[in-house]
Amino acid sequence: MTTETREFQTEIKQLLHLMINSLYSHPEIFLRELISNASDAIDKLRFRAQTEQHLLADGEEPEIRLDVDPEKRILSVSDNGVGMTREEVVEQIGTIAKSGTRQFTEALSRREGGAVPPELIGQFGVGFYSSFMVADRVELVTRAAGTDAAVRWESDGSGSYTIGAAERPRPGTTVILHLREPGEDGQDFTREWTLRAIVKKYSDFVTYPVRLEVEREETPTTADGKPIEGAKPEKKRRVETLNSMKPLWNKRAAEVKAEEYREFYHHLSHDWGEPLETVHVNAEGMTEYNAIMFIPARAGFELFMPDRKSAMQLYVKRVFITDNCEELMPPYLRFVRGVVDSADLSLNISREMLQHDRRVLLIKKNLVKKLLDTFAAMLEQEREKYLTFWEQFGPVLKEGMHYDAEQREKLQDLLLFASTAGGDLTTLKEYVARMPEGQKEIYYVTGEERAALARAPHLEALKAKGFEVLLMTDPVDEWVLQGLTSYDEKPLKSAAKGDFSVAGEDEGEDAKKEREAASERFKPLLKWLGEQLGGQVKEVRVSSRLTDSPVCLVADEYDLSPAMERLLKASGQEVPERKRIMEVNPGHDLLQLLRARYVDNPSDPLLPEYARLLLDQALLTEGSSPVDPVEFGRRVARLMVEAAQR
């Protein structure tokens, strides 16, 4: 194997420049990242060994080893995990996480003073590079399990690295850091107690022992362990384990301190902040398992990425099986981070078996129920906390209304919506409690902006009647409504679809006759408008929605909403052309003047201009563009000139 020098990818060069030339408030975070990487490598080896048993050395215990040389200022972090081939080193160290690296460097560059909080490192998947915060030069010696060839990688962070052959007696990886002198804080990463404190703080719950050789003065003892009188203390070296390794999930919730949960969350998620909520489950009975689930306080940048996977890890009898275990958590709860450990599952369970194992399905069902019950309690007892959760994860949770019919009843009680009732978000239960006598349906309207929806002409008659309208502005709401057709036996009704009488059953006979008479009076004008706009609207009719505005467009009951059409077109999908219905307000001065002008002279050359202007006005009020924006501007100018000349 030849030694060669290679250039880093451009994104990595930028990252390393920032790492080396910026000041950091938590430089010790590098050790957390290296230990976490070592733990992951051992996990991967143990997982592969379930089907390739020859990969495990006989009698070798998995461990993570720290070695220091204070005089040479060297710290090494070693593991006996899966290791890497030459190709894997080039791919994972030279080009790893390019998209995450780019976003990391952009976020770091925006920070004043160059200081970076430690959560950014884990959040963007650039943990290995954090070594350059404390080291002038970093070496990596690795040997992939099942191979004889070892690889040495080395870089000073200047933009290139060398890679070549090396010697390593066993598979695994060693990262060798040539440390800088201690900074102003005096933190020396070759000192035992510094390393102890960091491991205790960040990596106490790592499944594998993190070990360090230490020196102690000990008084010689007799065979029965008694100190030898007059003997001088002797310096002896021994290897000590720095972390407790006791899985937190195997404890009872009452036995776990808040700071233990917090540090375990940091280790599990690489998020430096505190979780918004912690859910600890110790299940006994037909299926026994222990689980800890965390609800983050904020959504990660990757939450809506197409390839985003579950953040749940599965252990069997404390043996790591897999991370990103999609079989344990539905996609609409993909923001939940946690660990599940079951003694009932087989150690050699495969991904295909996970999908069909009834015990896994039962665990998933119970975990989902526990989470939804937790959200319900939070909504009921800690409203502000739930609002924080909803702001971050509400759109994701809503997806369950479309995909999870079994939990739909629980989910619908967790939904929050803006409404015309005021600034606070409301639940469906609260909406129903406020419904005035005579209101039979739950009204809603979908769109892109809350303020614009609240002013939509479609709501005028509903507001006049005192009926509240839900303002649905999340793109996912269109899919939510496919699974949410009614609540508490009250149908959900779009204020911008179909034909309905807002007055309802309590409409007086006189009001009913007046509406019918208005339709009859305007019948010739409506027919003419329909002919003028026949290529663009399905029908023109008198509206029961409008009280102040002259015109609006409505869709048929099962047609796509305008917001949905715009969303699909923006995503590059073809949307079938559907004509909509134009409704006019016979009580508006404009329509009355237009009717009088039509009755007086049906051949008036300005009437077609007014007809097209009405359609463009209806489009604008719903947030769409006029049919022909340029011609719309010219038409307005012509009519303004005509009006000014009178």
N, C-alpha and C positions, 0 to 999 in steps of 0.2 A: 504494500500500500504506500503510495507516494504522498509526500507532504506538499500541500499547495496553499496558496493564499487566495482568499476570495473576498469580494466586496459584500457588505450588507445591502439589503434592499433599502431603497431611499427612505422609507418610513422608519426603518430601524436606525438609520444614521441620525435622523432628526431626533428620535427618542433618546438615543444614547447621548447626544449633545446636551439635551435638556437634563438628563439624569446626572451627568458629570458636572455641568456648569451651574446647576441651580442649588438652592438651599432647601433642606427638607426638615420639617418639624418632627418627623418620626423615622429616622434612618434605620432603626432596628427592625423595621418591617421586612427587610430583605430576608431575615432568618425565618420568619413565619412563612414566607413564600417558598424558600428552598426546602424547608421541612415538609410543607404541604405537597410540593412536587415529589419529594422522596416517598411520602406516604402513598401518593397516587401511583407511583411506579411499583411499589410493593403490592398494592391492590390489584393492579393489572397483571402482575406475575401470578398471583394466587388465583385470579380468575382464569387465566390461560391454563394453569396447572390442573384445573378440574378436568380438562380433556387431554392435556399434555403433561402427564405426571412426571415425566423425565426432566422437566424444567426445574423442579425443586431439588436442591442439593440435600442429600440425606443428613438429617439431624441439624440442619442449619436453621436457626431461628431468625425470622424477619426482624430487622432492626435498622435504625437510623443512627449514624455515628457522627459525633462532632469531635474533631481533633484540632488542637491549637499548637502553634509554635510562637510563643511571645517574642522571642528574639528576632525571628525572621518576619514577624507580623503576618502569619499565615493562619487562616481558619479554613478547615475542610468540612464539608457536609457530604457524608457517604450513605448509600443505601445498597441493599442487596435485592433490588427490585428487577424489573423487566429489562432495564438497560436500553440502549439504542444502537442501531446500525449506523454506518457512515451516512447513508442516504437520509435516515431519520434525523440525524444531527443537523445536516444541512437544511432540511425542511423545517424542523421545529425550532432551531436556534437562529438560523439565518433569515427565515421568512415568516415565522410564527405570528399568527393573529394580526395580519396586515391591516384589516379594516379596524379592529379594535385599537391597534397601535396608532393609526392615523387619528382616530377620535380622541385617544388619550393625549397625544401631543397637542392637538388643537385645544383641548380643555386645559392642559397645563400651561400653554402659551398665554391663555387669557387671564391667568391668575396673577394678581399683582404681587410683586416681590419674589415670584418664582416658588413660593412655598406650596407644597402639595399635600393634601390630607391623604393618609394611607389607604383609605377606601378606594381611591382612584386606581391604585396599582392592581388590586384584585379585580376590581370591577371591569377593567379593560383587558384582562388576560395577559399582562406583560410582567408577571412576577419575576421570571429569571433575570430580566434586565435590571431589576432593582439592586442586584449585586453591585452594579457600577456606582451606586450611591456611596458605597463605603470602600470600594476596592479600585486600585489603579490598574490591576490586571486580573483577569479571571481565566482559569483553566477548567476544562471539563474532560474527565477521563471516563469512558463508558464502554461497556461490553454487553451486547444484546444476549438475552437468555437463549440458549440453544445454539450459540455460535462460539468460535474460538478467537475471533479477531476483535481486538479492542481499538478504540478511536480516541485520539486526543484533539480537543478543540481549544483554541486560545485566542484571546483578544484583549487589547487595552482600551477598547471602546472608541478608537479613533476613526472607525469607519470600515475596518476590514478585520478579517480573522484568518488564522491558519488552521488547517485540519490535516491530520496524518495518522500514522499507526502509533500504537501504544501497547503497553503491557498491563494486564489486569488479571489476577489469578482467578477471580470469580465474576459472574455476571453482576451487573449493577452499575451505579453511576457515582462518581465523586466530583463535587464542585470545589475547586480550590481557589480561595480568594486571597489575593495579596493586598492586605489592608493598608489604607492610609493611616497616618497618625491620628490619634483621637482628636475630635473637634473641641470647640469651646465648652461643650457640655461634659467633656471628660469621659465619655462613654467608650470603653475599650472592649472590643469584641473578642479579645484573646483572654479576658479574665473570666474565671469560673463563675463568679457570682453575677456578673453581667449576663452571661449566657443562661444561667439558671433562671434569672428573673424573666428574661425574654421568653424562654420555653414555657415557664409557668403561666405567663400572661397570655400567650397566643396559642400554644400547642399542647396544653396539658391533657386534652381529650383525644389527641391523635391515638389511633388504635395500636400503633407499634411503639416499642420503647425507643426513646431518644436518649442516647448514652454518651457520656463524656468521661474520659480518664482524669481523675483528680488526685491531688497529692495531699496526704494527711500525716500529721505527727501522731504516732501511737506509741504508748508505753508497752514494752515487751511483757508478755504474760506467760504464766505457767501452763502446763497441759490442761489444768482444770479452769483456765481462763482468768486466774487471779493475777494482778499486776506484780511484776518482780520487784521486790523492794530495792531501792537504790539504783534501778536501771534508768538510763537516760532515754527520753523519747526518740524514736527513730522515724525518719520520713519514709512513708510507704505510698505506693500508687495503686489505685484500684479504680475499676470502672463502676460508675453509678448511673442509675436511670433517673432522668430529670423530670419526667412526666408521670402522672398518675395512671394513665391508660384506662381508667375505669370508665366504661361507656356511660355517659350521663343518662341515656335513655333507659338503662336498666335500673336506675334508682326510682323511687317513688317521688312524685312531684313535691310532696311535703319535705323531702330530704334535700332538695336542690335549692341553692341560694340564687338570688337574682343575678349576682355577678357571674355565677357559673353558667347560667343560661346565656348571658351576654357574651362571655368569652367563647362558648361553644358555637354560638351564632357567628361570631367573627371567624372562627376556624372553618366553619362549614360553608359560609357564603362569601368570605373575603370582603365583606361589607363592614367598614369600620363603625358605622352608625349602630344605633340600638334597634332591635326589631319592634314593630308596632304592637305585636301580640305574639304570645307563646302558647302553644297547645301541647300538653304532655299527656300521653295515653299509655296506660298499662292495662292491657286487655287480657282477661282470663276466661276460660270456658272451653268451648269446642275448638276455637282457634285462638292460640295465645300469641301475643306479639306486644312489643313495646315501640313507641314512636314519639318523636319530638318534632313538631312542625312550627315553623316561624313564618309570620306575616311581616314582610319588610315594611319599613316606614315610607319607602319611595320605590317607584317603578324603575327598573333598569332600562338602559337605552335599547336593549335587545328584546324587550317584551313583545313587540309586534313584528319581530322578524319572522319570515316564513318558516325557518328551520329551528325556531326556538323550541327546546325540549323541556320536559319535566325536570325540576331541580330536586327530586326525591332520590335518596340513596337506599338501596336494599342490602341488608345484612342477613345472613342465616347463621344462627348460633355464634354471633360476633364476627363471622367471616364475611368480608366484603364480597358481594355478588355483582352489583352493577350500580352505576350512578345514572342519572337521567332516566329513571325507571318510569316510563310512561304508563305501565300497567297499574301503578299505584295511585295515579292522580289524573283526572280528566283534563283536557287542554284548557278549559275555562278557569282552572285553578293552577295554572302553570307558574304563577308567581310565588306559590308556596314553596318554601325550602325546608328540607327536613330529612330525617332518617327513620327507617322502619327496620326492626330486627325481629325475626320470627324463628322460633325453634322448631316449628312444625313443617317447614319447607325443607326440601332436599338440597344438600350443598351443591349438587351438580345440576340444579335446575337451569334450563336454557331459556332463551328469550321466547321461543315458541311455546314452551311449557308454561311460562309465566302468563301468556295471553289466555290460556285455557284452564289454568289451575283454579278450582273453585275456592280454595282458601285465599288465594291472592285476590280474587274478585270480591270475596267477603271482606277482606281487609280494606280494599279500596272503598267499598260501599260504606263501611263503618267510619273510615277516615273522612270521607266527604260529608257524611252526616254530622260528624263531630265539628268539622269546620263550619258548616252552615249554621249549626246551633250556636257556635261561638260568635258568628257574625250577627245572628239574631239577638243574642244577649247584648252584644256591643251596641247595636242599634237602639235597643230598648233602654239600656242603662248608662251608656257612654256615648251620647249622640255626637259630640264634637270629635271624639276619637273615630267614630264610624264615618263621619264626613271626611276626615283625613284619609281613611282607607278608601272611601268611595272615589275621591278625587284622583287617587293613584290607580286604582284597579277596577273601578266601576264598569268601564266599557268591556273589560275582559270577563268579569263575572256575568255580565249580561249575555255573553255567548251561550251560557248554559241553558237559557230559555229556549234556544233553538236546537241545541244538541242533546240535552239531557231531559227527556220527557219524565223520567222517574222522579227527578228532584224539582220539577217545574213548580209544584205547589209551594215548596219552601223558598225557592228562588224568587218567585214573584213578590213575596213579602219583604225581600231585601232590596228591591229596586227603588231607586230614587230618581225623581224627575223634577225639572223646573216646571213652573206653572204660572198661569195668569193671576194666581192668588197672592203672589208677593215674591220677595227675594229668596226665601228659604226653599230648599228642596223638599219634596213631599213624597211619602209612600202612597201606594194605592189605597191602603187601609185608611190613611188620613184623608185622602181625597174623598173616598166614599162617605166618611163621617161628616164631611162638610157639604155634601150634596143637598141642595134645597128640595123641598117637597115638589114632586112633579117631574124631576129629572130622572130619566130612566136609563140613561147611557153614560159611559165615561168618555168624554171627548178628548181628542188629542190632535196635534198637527206636527208633521215632521219637516225638518229643514236644517239649515246650516248655522244659523245665528239666532240666539235666544231673543235678542231685542227686536230683530226683524220679524220673527214669528209672532211675538206678542202684539205687533202692529198689523198683522196680516188681515186683509179685509174679510177673509172667510170667518173670522171670529166675531164680527160685529154684532150679529143677532144673538149669539151665545152670551156675549158680555152684557148686552142689554137685558137679557133674561136673568142674569146673575149666575150663569153656569160657568164653572171653572174649566179651563182647557190645559191639558198637559202639553208642554213644549219640548219635543224630543229632538235633540240636536246631535246626538252621537250617530255616526254612520251605521253602527251595529243595530240601532233601534229598528231599522227596517226589517232585519231578520228576527229581532225580538218579537215583533208584532205577529210573526207567523206562528209563534208558540203562545202568544198572549192575546187570545181573542175575547176573553171575558175575565172578570174578577168579581167575586162575591155575587155571582149570578147576574152581573151587569155587563152587557156587551161593551167592548171598546169600539168607538166610532170615530172615524177620521172626519175632522171638520172641513177637509178639502176634497172629500170624495163622495160620490153618490148624491142622491137627491133626498133631502129630508126636511121636515118641518120642525124648526126649533121650538115652535110654540107647543107642539105635542098635544097630549090629550086634553089639556085645559084651555085650548084655543077656543075663543068665543065664536058663536055663529056669525056675528057681524064681521069679525076679523077674517073669518074664513071666506065669507062672501066677497069682501074687499079684495082679497088676494086673487080670487077667481076672476073678479071683474077687471083687475089690472092686467091679468094675463090676456083676457079677451081684447081689451083696448089696445094692447101692444102687439097683438098677434100679427098684423100686417108688417110692422117694423121688424119684428123678430124674424119673420120669414125672409124679408129682404136682406137683413144682416147675415142670415144663414147662407143665402145665395152669394153675397159678396165675399164671404170668408169661407166658402165651402171647401176650398182646398186646404184649409188650415184648422178648422174646428169641425167637430162632429155635429154640433147643434147649438142654437142660441135660445135661451129660455129665461123666464123671470126667476129671480133668485129669492129664496127665503133666508139666505145667509146675510145679505147686505142691508145695512141701515144707513151708512154714511158714504161709502164708496160707490162709484157708478158701475163698476164692472169687476169681475174676477173670473178665473179659469178653474174648473174642477175636473177631476178624473172620475171615470166610472169606478164602481165599488172595488173591483179587483185589479185595476190598472196600477202600474208603477207610479209612485209619486214623482214630481219634478226633481226633488233632491236625490232620489234613487237613480233616476235617469242620468243626472249629471255625474253622480258617483261612478256609475258603470262606464260611462263614456270616458271619464278621466282615467280609468284603469285600462282603457284600450278595448273594452268589450263592445260588441255590436248590440245596439238597442233597437228593437223593432219600433218603427214609427207608429204612434197611436195618436189619433186626433182626440182632443179634449173638448169639453163642453164650456161655452162661454155663458156666464150668467150676468144678467143686468138688473140694476136696481130701478124699478119704475118710479120710485119716489124721489130720485135724484134730479136736480134741476137740469143737468146735462142731458139725461135721457128724455125728460119731458120736452126740452127744447128740440132735441133731435127728432122726436116723434112728430112734433108740430111742424118742423121743417119738411119732414117726409110727407105728411098729409097734405101740406100746402103745395109741394112740388116734388114728386118722386124722382124727377129727372135732374134735380139740383146737382151740378157737377162736383160740389164740395162734399156731398154726402158719402161717396166712397172713401174720401180722405178721412172723414170722421170715423167711418167703420174700421179702417185699418189702424187708426190712432187708438181706438178703444182696445183692439187686440194687443197692440204694443204696450199700452198702459197696464193691461192685465198681466202681461208677461213680466214687466218691470216690478210690479208689486209682489210677485212671488219669488223674485230673485233671479229670473231668467233674463236673457238678452232679447231685444226686439228681433223680429224676423229678419229685418235688414236695417242695422243700426245707422248706416249712412242715409238711407232713404227716410228713416224715422226722423233724423235731424232736419232734413230738408222739408219734410211734411209739417213738422211743428213750425218751422220758419214761415212756410206759405200761409198756414192758418193764422199765425200771429199777424202777418201783414194784412190778411183779409179782415181780421177783427179790428186792427188799428185804423183801417181806412173807413170804417163805418162811422 
